[in-house]
Amino acid sequence: MRSWNLSNTVSWMLQVVVAVILLQTLFFKFTAAAESVYIFSTLGAEPWGRIGSGVVELIAAILLLVPSTITVGAALALAVIVGAIASHLTILGIEVQGDGGLLFFLALTVFVASAAVLVIRRGEIPLIGMWLSSHSLA
């Protein structure tokens, strides 16, 4: 079992931030809120893109909060948010329907926090952890 230290505390704080952001957007995606429908219609992915990304984000949030699946959750959150950021930069724009860039800022927050969790817990990523263990760098 991993000892409790500063990096563990920081990781858990970041995990909770990512999970909360992902979970709070689910209400809008799953209830077909006007802004969500607009975003996915603009992307040509309404309704399946909205629902599918919501399901993936729900899974990522859950995995981030289960100790044995943290790195899988962080990697999944990072993967899904790269798509969101790319959509903002190429199609949607930074600001969506007068939100002042809030959704883009939240996406960047999820990206940075998920990446930081993966860096902090790099020894727990299956192939990287095995390599680090065999090279005594963990």
Contacts in CASP RR format, 6 or more apart in sequence:
PFRMAT RR
TARGET T0000
AUTHOR 0000-0000-0000
METHOD contacts of the structure
MODEL  1
MRSWNLSNTVSWMLQVVVAVILLQTLFFKFTAAAESVYIFSTLGAEPWGR
IGSGVVELIAAILLLVPSTITVGAALALAVIVGAIASHLTILGIEVQGDG
GLLFFLALTVFVASAAVLVIRRGEIPLIGMWLSSHSLA
2 8 0 8 1.000
2 124 0 8 1.000
7 120 0 8 1.000
8 120 0 8 1.000
10 116 0 8 1.000
10 120 0 8 1.000
11 70 0 8 1.000
11 116 0 8 1.000
11 117 0 8 1.000
11 120 0 8 1.000
11 121 0 8 1.000
14 113 0 8 1.000
14 114 0 8 1.000
14 116 0 8 1.000
14 117 0 8 1.000
14 120 0 8 1.000
15 64 0 8 1.000
15 65 0 8 1.000
15 70 0 8 1.000
15 74 0 8 1.000
15 113 0 8 1.000
15 117 0 8 1.000
16 65 0 8 1.000
17 109 0 8 1.000
17 113 0 8 1.000
18 60 0 8 1.000
18 61 0 8 1.000
18 64 0 8 1.000
18 74 0 8 1.000
18 77 0 8 1.000
18 109 0 8 1.000
18 110 0 8 1.000
18 113 0 8 1.000
18 114 0 8 1.000
18 117 0 8 1.000
19 61 0 8 1.000
19 62 0 8 1.000
19 64 0 8 1.000
19 65 0 8 1.000
21 106 0 8 1.000
21 109 0 8 1.000
21 110 0 8 1.000
22 57 0 8 1.000
22 58 0 8 1.000
22 60 0 8 1.000
22 61 0 8 1.000
22 77 0 8 1.000
22 110 0 8 1.000
23 57 0 8 1.000
23 58 0 8 1.000
23 61 0 8 1.000
25 54 0 8 1.000
25 57 0 8 1.000
25 106 0 8 1.000
26 54 0 8 1.000
26 57 0 8 1.000
26 58 0 8 1.000
27 33 0 8 1.000
28 35 0 8 1.000
28 36 0 8 1.000
29 36 0 8 1.000
29 50 0 8 1.000
29 51 0 8 1.000
29 53 0 8 1.000
29 54 0 8 1.000
29 57 0 8 1.000
30 51 0 8 1.000
30 54 0 8 1.000
32 47 0 8 1.000
32 50 0 8 1.000
35 96 0 8 1.000
35 97 0 8 1.000
35 99 0 8 1.000
36 50 0 8 1.000
37 46 0 8 1.000
37 47 0 8 1.000
37 50 0 8 1.000
38 96 0 8 1.000
38 97 0 8 1.000
39 50 0 8 1.000
39 87 0 8 1.000
39 92 0 8 1.000
39 96 0 8 1.000
39 103 0 8 1.000
40 46 0 8 1.000
40 47 0 8 1.000
40 49 0 8 1.000
40 50 0 8 1.000
42 91 0 8 1.000
42 92 0 8 1.000
43 49 0 8 1.000
43 87 0 8 1.000
43 91 0 8 1.000
43 92 0 8 1.000
53 80 0 8 1.000
53 84 0 8 1.000
56 76 0 8 1.000
56 80 0 8 1.000
57 77 0 8 1.000
57 80 0 8 1.000
59 73 0 8 1.000
59 76 0 8 1.000
60 73 0 8 1.000
60 74 0 8 1.000
60 76 0 8 1.000
60 77 0 8 1.000
60 80 0 8 1.000
61 77 0 8 1.000
63 69 0 8 1.000
63 70 0 8 1.000
63 72 0 8 1.000
63 73 0 8 1.000
63 76 0 8 1.000
64 70 0 8 1.000
64 73 0 8 1.000
64 74 0 8 1.000
64 77 0 8 1.000
64 117 0 8 1.000
70 117 0 8 1.000
70 121 0 8 1.000
70 124 0 8 1.000
71 117 0 8 1.000
71 118 0 8 1.000
71 121 0 8 1.000
71 124 0 8 1.000
71 125 0 8 1.000
73 114 0 8 1.000
74 114 0 8 1.000
74 115 0 8 1.000
74 117 0 8 1.000
74 118 0 8 1.000
74 121 0 8 1.000
75 114 0 8 1.000
75 118 0 8 1.000
75 125 0 8 1.000
77 110 0 8 1.000
77 114 0 8 1.000
78 110 0 8 1.000
78 111 0 8 1.000
78 114 0 8 1.000
78 115 0 8 1.000
78 118 0 8 1.000
81 107 0 8 1.000
81 110 0 8 1.000
81 111 0 8 1.000
81 114 0 8 1.000
82 111 0 8 1.000
84 103 0 8 1.000
84 107 0 8 1.000
85 104 0 8 1.000
85 107 0 8 1.000
85 108 0 8 1.000
85 111 0 8 1.000
88 94 0 8 1.000
88 96 0 8 1.000
88 103 0 8 1.000
88 104 0 8 1.000
88 107 0 8 1.000
93 104 0 8 1.000
94 100 0 8 1.000
94 101 0 8 1.000
94 104 0 8 1.000
95 101 0 8 1.000
95 104 0 8 1.000
96 103 0 8 1.000
96 104 0 8 1.000
118 125 0 8 1.000
122 128 0 8 1.000
122 129 0 8 1.000
122 132 0 8 1.000
123 129 0 8 1.000
123 132 0 8 1.000
123 133 0 8 1.000
123 138 0 8 1.000
129 138 0 8 1.000
132 138 0 8 1.000
END
